[in-house]
Amino acid sequence: MATLMRRSCATLLSRNNSMAWCFSRALVTPSVRSFSASTYLRTEEATGANSNSSQDATNQSSNSPAVPSAKGTPEAILKKALTLVPEYGWTTVAISKAAESMGYPAIIHGMFPNGGADLIDYFLQDCLNRLPLELEGRMDGLKTQEKIRLGTLTRLGMVAPYIDRWPEALAIMGQPSNVPMSLNHLGKIVDEIWHLAGDTSADMNWYTKRASLAGIYTTTELYMTTDKTPNYEATQRFLDRRFEDAATLGKATNEVLQIAEFGVKSVFGILNSKGLRF
């Protein structure tokens, strides 16, 4: 089935260009604007505060730089760097500042040759790992369409803390060298949402459902970057309209490609409106 998704991506890329399908995610907004559908923002905010306090205390207790030998060091640095994205963006600077705050020399950013792309990759994988935990027990008793909606909103809720700088992430993910990673994460997102919703299809429907949701998820996330309403209410309404437009997520392949292609065009429209060029 992964082969089918890759073939679909190749078809879309050939119909646009090698940088067109930049379906990725991440960034930062006030914590008061979060999706009520997800508990992620509240729990992450509390966890982050405790973690930062503990780390500060550790840093103050040592006057000499730490030696980056522990296996968990790269992940720890990237995790810390996420808290600095609001100030420094998805950049090598954020990674260097994070390393310095943990007692490592700034030059340690050399461990991350792809810079901001490595930070985005870490964030997206972390979101994927947390999604099942966020949805545990919350889909019980819901219809399939309701499960897909909840899963999509919950995943979007993880993006909310970083939404103000998300156009920067889109620009990075739109670079030719990063498109494969972007596509890979998009495929994982929609596949995980369908899996958690209980989908067991093993025919062409497997492909069409995921391709359709990919287009819906991408356009909704892009809309979210322009949404200034409390708790992203406009984004939630936008998502509902996209589901209504799709009617069902098991559409004909041609219609699915049209939905996904609209997502591609939306990416460039928003990036252009923000003055970002490729």
C-alpha positions as CSV (number, residue, x, y, z in Angstrom):
1,M,0.0,0.0,0.0
2,A,2.9,2.3,0.7
3,T,3.9,1.8,-3.0
4,L,0.4,3.1,-4.0
5,M,0.9,6.2,-2.0
6,R,4.3,6.8,-3.5
7,R,2.9,6.4,-7.0
8,S,0.2,8.9,-6.2
9,C,2.7,11.4,-4.9
10,A,4.8,10.9,-8.0
11,T,1.7,11.6,-10.2
12,L,0.9,14.8,-8.4
13,L,4.5,16.0,-8.5
14,S,4.7,15.4,-12.2
15,R,1.5,17.4,-12.7
16,N,3.0,20.4,-10.7
17,N,6.8,20.5,-10.0
18,S,9.4,18.9,-7.9
19,M,8.8,21.3,-5.0
20,A,5.0,21.4,-5.2
21,W,3.8,18.9,-2.6
22,C,5.2,20.5,0.6
23,F,2.7,18.9,3.0
24,S,4.4,19.3,6.4
25,R,3.6,21.0,9.6
26,A,4.7,22.9,12.8
27,L,4.7,26.4,14.8
28,V,3.6,29.0,17.6
29,T,0.5,30.8,18.9
30,P,-0.8,32.0,22.3
31,S,-1.8,29.1,24.4
32,V,-5.3,30.5,24.9
33,R,-6.0,29.7,21.3
34,S,-6.1,25.9,21.1
35,F,-8.4,23.2,19.9
36,S,-10.8,22.0,22.6
37,A,-10.7,18.7,20.7
38,S,-7.2,18.0,21.9
39,T,-5.6,17.9,25.4
40,Y,-2.2,18.2,23.9
41,L,-1.7,21.9,24.4
42,R,-2.6,21.9,28.0
43,T,-0.5,18.9,29.0
44,E,2.4,19.9,26.9
45,E,2.4,23.4,28.4
46,A,2.5,22.0,31.9
47,T,5.1,19.4,31.1
48,G,7.3,21.9,29.3
49,A,7.3,24.3,32.3
50,N,8.4,21.6,34.7
51,S,11.0,20.3,32.3
52,N,12.5,23.8,31.8
53,S,12.6,24.5,35.5
54,S,14.4,21.2,36.1
55,Q,16.8,21.9,33.2
56,D,17.6,25.4,34.5
57,A,18.4,24.0,37.9
58,T,20.7,21.4,36.4
59,N,22.5,24.0,34.3
60,Q,23.1,26.3,37.2
61,S,24.7,23.5,39.2
62,S,27.5,23.0,36.7
63,N,30.1,25.5,35.6
64,S,31.8,23.3,32.9
65,P,30.3,22.3,29.5
66,A,28.8,18.9,29.4
67,V,30.3,16.3,27.1
68,P,27.8,15.2,24.4
69,S,28.3,11.5,24.8
70,A,24.9,10.3,26.0
71,K,22.8,8.5,23.3
72,G,19.8,10.7,24.1
73,T,21.7,14.0,23.6
74,P,20.5,14.8,20.0
75,E,16.9,14.2,20.9
76,A,17.2,16.2,24.1
77,I,18.7,19.1,22.2
78,L,15.9,19.1,19.6
79,K,13.3,18.9,22.2
80,K,14.7,21.9,23.9
81,A,15.1,23.7,20.6
82,L,11.3,23.4,20.0
83,T,10.8,25.7,22.9
84,L,13.0,28.3,21.2
85,V,11.2,28.2,17.8
86,P,8.9,31.1,18.7
87,E,12.0,33.3,19.1
88,Y,14.5,31.9,16.6
89,G,12.3,30.0,14.1
90,W,13.1,26.6,12.6
91,T,16.8,27.4,12.3
92,T,20.2,26.2,13.3
93,V,20.3,29.1,15.7
94,A,17.4,27.6,17.7
95,I,19.4,24.3,17.9
96,S,22.6,26.1,18.9
97,K,20.8,28.1,21.6
98,A,19.2,25.0,22.9
99,A,22.6,23.2,23.1
100,E,24.1,26.2,24.9
101,S,21.3,26.3,27.5
102,M,22.0,22.7,28.3
103,G,25.7,23.2,28.8
104,Y,26.9,22.0,25.4
105,P,29.1,24.1,23.1
106,A,27.1,25.9,20.3
107,I,29.2,24.1,17.7
108,I,27.3,20.9,18.6
109,H,24.7,22.0,16.0
110,G,27.0,20.2,13.6
111,M,25.2,17.0,14.8
112,F,22.3,18.2,12.7
113,P,23.5,18.8,9.2
114,N,20.1,19.6,7.8
115,G,19.5,22.4,10.4
116,G,15.9,23.5,10.6
117,A,14.8,20.5,8.5
118,D,16.1,18.1,11.2
119,L,14.2,20.1,13.9
120,I,11.0,19.9,11.8
121,D,11.5,16.2,11.2
122,Y,11.9,15.6,15.0
123,F,8.7,17.6,15.7
124,L,6.6,15.7,13.1
125,Q,7.8,12.3,14.3
126,D,7.1,13.3,17.9
127,C,3.6,14.3,16.9
128,L,3.0,11.0,15.3
129,N,4.2,9.2,18.4
130,R,1.9,11.2,20.6
131,L,-1.3,10.9,18.5
132,P,-2.4,7.5,19.7
133,L,-1.9,8.6,23.3
134,E,-4.0,11.7,22.8
135,L,-6.8,9.7,21.2
136,E,-6.8,6.8,23.6
137,G,-10.3,6.1,24.7
138,R,-11.7,9.2,23.0
139,M,-13.0,7.5,19.8
140,D,-15.1,4.9,21.6
141,G,-18.7,5.0,20.4
142,L,-18.0,7.4,17.5
143,K,-18.9,6.8,13.9
144,T,-16.0,6.4,11.5
145,Q,-16.5,10.0,10.1
146,E,-16.5,11.4,13.6
147,K,-13.3,9.5,14.4
148,I,-11.6,10.9,11.4
149,R,-12.7,14.4,12.3
150,L,-11.5,14.0,15.9
151,G,-8.2,12.5,14.8
152,T,-7.6,15.3,12.3
153,L,-8.5,18.1,14.8
154,T,-6.3,16.5,17.5
155,R,-3.3,16.4,15.0
156,L,-3.9,20.0,14.0
157,G,-4.0,20.9,17.7
158,M,-0.4,19.8,18.0
159,V,0.5,22.3,15.3
160,A,-1.2,25.2,17.0
161,P,1.7,26.1,19.4
162,Y,3.9,26.8,16.4
163,I,1.4,28.3,13.9
164,D,2.9,31.8,13.7
165,R,6.1,30.5,12.3
166,W,4.7,27.7,10.3
167,P,5.1,29.4,6.9
168,E,8.9,29.2,7.6
169,A,8.6,25.5,8.0
170,L,6.6,25.2,4.8
171,A,9.3,27.0,3.0
172,I,12.0,24.6,4.4
173,M,9.9,21.6,3.6
174,G,9.3,22.8,0.1
175,Q,12.9,22.7,-0.8
176,P,13.7,19.8,-3.2
177,S,15.9,18.0,-0.8
178,N,13.2,18.0,1.9
179,V,10.1,17.1,-0.2
180,P,10.6,13.3,0.3
181,M,10.6,13.8,4.1
182,S,7.5,16.0,3.8
183,L,5.6,13.4,1.7
184,N,6.7,10.7,4.1
185,H,5.3,12.5,7.1
186,L,2.0,13.4,5.3
187,G,1.6,9.7,4.5
188,K,2.2,8.7,8.1
189,I,-0.3,11.3,9.4
190,V,-3.2,10.2,7.3
191,D,-2.4,6.5,7.6
192,E,-2.3,6.8,11.4
193,I,-5.6,8.7,11.6
194,W,-7.3,6.1,9.5
195,H,-5.7,3.3,11.5
196,L,-6.8,4.7,14.8
197,A,-10.3,5.1,13.3
198,G,-10.3,1.3,12.8
199,D,-9.9,1.2,9.0
200,T,-9.1,-2.3,7.8
201,S,-9.5,-1.8,4.0
202,A,-7.0,-3.7,1.9
203,D,-8.0,-2.8,-1.6
204,M,-8.0,0.4,-3.7
205,N,-10.1,2.1,-1.0
206,W,-7.0,2.1,1.2
207,Y,-5.3,4.4,-1.3
208,T,-8.3,6.7,-2.0
209,K,-9.2,7.2,1.6
210,R,-5.7,8.3,2.5
211,A,-5.2,10.5,-0.6
212,S,-8.5,12.2,0.1
213,L,-7.7,12.8,3.7
214,A,-4.2,14.1,2.7
215,G,-5.8,16.8,0.6
216,I,-8.3,17.7,3.4
217,Y,-5.7,17.8,6.1
218,T,-3.3,19.9,4.1
219,T,-5.8,22.5,3.0
220,T,-7.2,22.8,6.5
221,E,-3.7,23.2,8.1
222,L,-2.9,25.9,5.5
223,Y,-6.2,27.7,6.3
224,M,-5.2,27.5,10.0
225,T,-2.2,29.7,9.4
226,T,-4.5,32.5,8.6
227,D,-7.1,31.9,11.2
228,K,-7.3,34.5,14.0
229,T,-10.6,33.3,15.6
230,P,-10.7,32.0,19.3
231,N,-9.8,28.4,19.6
232,Y,-9.5,28.2,15.8
233,E,-13.2,28.0,15.4
234,A,-13.1,29.1,11.8
235,T,-10.6,26.3,11.0
236,Q,-12.9,23.7,12.5
237,R,-15.8,25.0,10.4
238,F,-13.5,25.0,7.3
239,L,-12.6,21.3,8.1
240,D,-16.3,20.4,8.3
241,R,-16.9,22.0,5.0
242,R,-14.1,20.0,3.4
243,F,-15.6,16.8,4.8
244,E,-18.9,17.8,3.4
245,D,-17.4,18.5,0.0
246,A,-15.8,15.1,0.0
247,A,-19.1,13.5,1.1
248,T,-17.3,10.3,1.8
249,L,-13.5,9.7,2.0
250,G,-13.7,6.8,-0.4
251,K,-13.9,8.8,-3.7
252,A,-12.8,8.0,-7.2
253,T,-9.1,8.4,-7.8
254,N,-9.5,11.4,-10.2
255,E,-11.6,13.3,-7.6
256,V,-9.0,12.5,-4.9
257,L,-6.2,13.9,-7.1
258,Q,-8.2,17.0,-7.7
259,I,-8.6,17.5,-3.9
260,A,-4.9,16.9,-3.3
261,E,-3.9,19.1,-6.2
262,F,-6.0,21.9,-4.7
263,G,-3.8,21.4,-1.5
264,V,-0.7,21.9,-3.6
265,K,-2.0,25.2,-5.1
266,S,-3.1,26.4,-1.7
267,V,0.4,25.9,-0.3
268,F,1.9,28.2,-2.9
269,G,-0.9,30.7,-2.6
270,I,-0.3,31.1,1.1
271,L,3.5,31.2,0.8
272,N,3.2,33.8,-1.9
273,S,0.9,35.9,0.2
274,K,3.4,35.9,3.0
275,G,6.2,37.0,0.6
276,L,7.9,33.6,0.5
277,R,9.4,32.5,-2.8
278,F,11.1,29.4,-4.2
